[in-house]
Amino acid sequence: MVDKETLVHKTYPNIVSLGDVAGIPTSKTSAAVRKQVPIAAKNLISLMEGKEPEEKYDGYAACPIVTDYGHVLLCEFNYKKEPEISFPFNLIDTSKEQRAAWWLKVHILKPMYFYGMLNGFA
């Protein structure tokens, strides 16, 4: 099982990747990329400065699972399948389906992804 990744290519150490092209065993979600970006950036800077990359990605993933119209089960975890709750999700019980999680997914996360992350503003 993978414990943590540097997001640096195993054969070509001057290549840093993230998201779908990284080829790591984690979900391909915007939430995962949100956690990968700072790690990849720090490791890229380290490589550019001639240092070894030290930052590690723990496999964080968030999967909003739609269980019914108006209800979502928020799942956040790492490679070890341990819960890794992030703010503001720690304000609700993520072990139960929630209407608040539906509202968050539809009205905040979806627009943030399409109008912020894809455009490079988030």
Beta strands, then each sheet from edge to edge (+ up, - down):
strand 1: 61-68
strand 2: 71-77
sheet 1: 1+ 2-
end
